[in-house]
């Protein structure tokens, strides 16, 4: 699976969580903090899931 596709899926999830947080009247600073944490998690897991294994010779 390509990193772009993985990241797009995670962006949709983050967007849905942001929308839910706005509907629940969560303070804006906490929405931003949560979004940044989830974005970092998305990058870490995306790179881990899509990286190529090194060929040892």
PyMOL commands that set and color helices and strands:
alter all, ss='L'
color gray80, all
select helices_A, chain A and resi 3-23+28-50
alter helices_A, ss='H'
color red, helices_A
deselect
rebuild
show_as cartoon
